[in-house]
């Protein structure tokens, strides 16, 4: 499958008793990066949880204005991802580029205290998303390069679970600050800035440097798994060889990989019809009449389900195929749209929608980069992840703009119905593009040249 790599590792080391040496299922690098993401997400989600209400209710933005700002929030990150991924591969120091991204995002948090109109808020959010764009591909490349290909779904699941723990704690912190601290939104922004600085400190102290530390505590060599493209996806560098950077021509040559093109195309198609989290929560409030003080808690439902199921979903994708799990996640999201459209008066509606939303993220957010990691050569891992991530994020940028405009012109219901219809069509196309490759025809042993070397026939 395009989204599956379940080949057995070759060249694995053996223990003194003759048995195989079992490397940890999840590298220490993954746990360190997970801790950084957890802390950073506490900071980011504190802001994200209150931002829609702050902009719409506090600053009086229309849905169209909020859609434009939400599009900028995601679109800037998408445009910068390619730069971050290529720089990380070029300088062969993924931690450095990721650290610059985390640092820039941390510096932007205090600036929200000074921004009280659409223009300044938009600039600050664009800078903050620039930091996110710089760090995303190098961070995911570190995870991918420290994990054997057949275990990457699990590794990304562990990272996303830790990341989501921060997404769970951030809205809780925002809720308590809004209800207890003097200053309301400014208090949330101030605490968020302090937490973001802590995340940068943890990155500098605990994440090992290098393009890909091994899964063992000392960064020992990893077993290399076979790749459908004939590469060694884990990127084991030969002993004594110095890692070399890549140039733009090598990066552009990635687009010749048919599987990478298929992943980028499907990520873009599905992103075009994926309503942003902020709009989904605003729709829930619009449909159910949730009071404003409870609004920051809505992301908790998504985060809790994501946290519980990210690792099982990643392991399931490693076992049964990433294509199946990835498409199933979008089917669950489509079911959530359907509930918002046709069951707005159910008392259980918020809980059901948030559960489906969390399931969607658990079955897609880590599965997609795991699939990319099994397709792209190690020296171009960050660039390949950035290509697919940028395709998806740019598409979601377009979706935010279009959905905000549709809500303003048509209303919430027709806008969501159009998104649901589009998602259904795009999922069908993605299922076709990502279909399993046909098996190679069996060779006739009597005519197979490999069985009859020259001079022996």
Secondary structure, DSSP 8 states (H G I E B T S, - for coil): -TT-----EES--B-TTSSB----SS-HHHHHHHHHHHHHHHHHHHHHHHHHHIIIIIS---HHHHHHHHHHHHHHHHHHHHHHHHHHHHHT-HHHHHHHHHHHHHHHHGGGGT--SHHHHHHHHHHHHHHHHHHHHHHHHHHHHTS-GGGHHHHHHHHHHHHHHHHHHHHHHHHHHHHHSTTTHHHHHHHHHHHHHHHHHHHHHHS--SS---SSTT-----EEB-TTS-BTT----TT-------HHHHHGGGG-HHHHHHHHHHHHHHTT---HHHHHHHHHHHH---GGGGGGHHHHHHHHHHHHHHHHHHHHHHH-HHHHHHHHHHHHHHHHHHHHH-TT-TTHHHHHHHHHHHHHHHHHHHHHHHHHTTS-GGGHHHHHHHHHHHHHHHHHHHHHHHHHHHHHH-HHHHHHHHHHHHHHHHHHHHHHT----------TTT-GGGS-TT--
